[in-house]
Amino acid sequence: MSKFVGATLPEKIYADLEDLKTKGNWISTADLLRDVIKEGVEVMRNRGLNDPALA
């Protein structure tokens, strides 16, 4: 994932998409976004923001 530990999710998305753009590898963009969303859900769970929709 991202090199920016502690960065907000939008910052991670931007940095990772810029990294993909410079490498010319847009095929894995969907996988990247899936991983970022999954990470966001885990962060919310860890902060106690449990929502049945996130299960």
Backbone torsions as a table, in degrees:
resi	resn	phi	psi	omega
1	MET	NA	-147.7	-170.5
2	SER	-77.2	156.4	176.2
3	LYS	-83.1	-10.9	-171.5
4	PHE	-96.5	82.8	179.0
5	VAL	-67.8	131.3	180.0
6	GLY	86.9	-2.8	178.2
7	ALA	-74.8	157.6	176.9
8	THR	-70.9	160.5	-180.0
9	LEU	-59.1	-44.1	177.4
10	PRO	-59.7	-36.2	177.3
11	GLU	-65.3	-39.6	178.1
12	LYS	-65.1	-44.1	179.7
13	ILE	-59.6	-48.5	-178.2
14	TYR	-60.6	-48.6	-177.7
15	ALA	-62.4	-43.2	-178.7
16	ASP	-69.4	-37.9	178.3
17	LEU	-68.5	-37.7	175.7
18	GLU	-63.0	-39.5	178.8
19	ASP	-62.9	-43.2	177.8
20	LEU	-63.7	-40.5	-177.5
21	LYS	-62.6	-41.6	-178.7
22	THR	-69.4	-27.4	178.3
23	LYS	-87.3	-11.2	-179.0
24	GLY	70.9	24.6	-176.9
25	ASN	-114.0	80.0	-178.9
26	TRP	-87.2	-7.2	-177.5
27	ILE	-63.4	-35.5	-175.6
28	SER	-89.5	8.9	-178.8
29	THR	-61.0	-41.9	179.5
30	ALA	-62.3	-41.3	177.5
31	ASP	-63.5	-40.9	178.8
32	LEU	-61.0	-48.3	-178.8
33	LEU	-64.0	-38.1	176.6
34	ARG	-60.1	-44.0	-179.2
35	ASP	-66.1	-39.6	180.0
36	VAL	-66.4	-41.4	178.3
37	ILE	-64.4	-43.0	178.8
38	LYS	-60.0	-42.6	178.7
39	GLU	-63.4	-40.8	178.3
40	GLY	-61.7	-40.7	178.3
41	VAL	-63.8	-42.2	178.7
42	GLU	-63.2	-40.6	178.2
43	VAL	-61.3	-45.0	179.6
44	MET	-62.7	-42.3	178.6
45	ARG	-62.3	-43.3	-178.3
46	ASN	-66.3	-25.6	178.1
47	ARG	-88.1	3.4	177.6
48	GLY	83.4	16.1	179.5
49	LEU	-93.8	53.8	-178.3
50	ASN	-69.7	128.3	-179.9
51	ASP	-132.7	130.8	179.9
52	PRO	-54.5	-27.9	179.9
53	ALA	-68.2	-20.3	-179.2
54	LEU	-88.6	-8.1	-176.0
55	ALA	-69.3	NA	NA
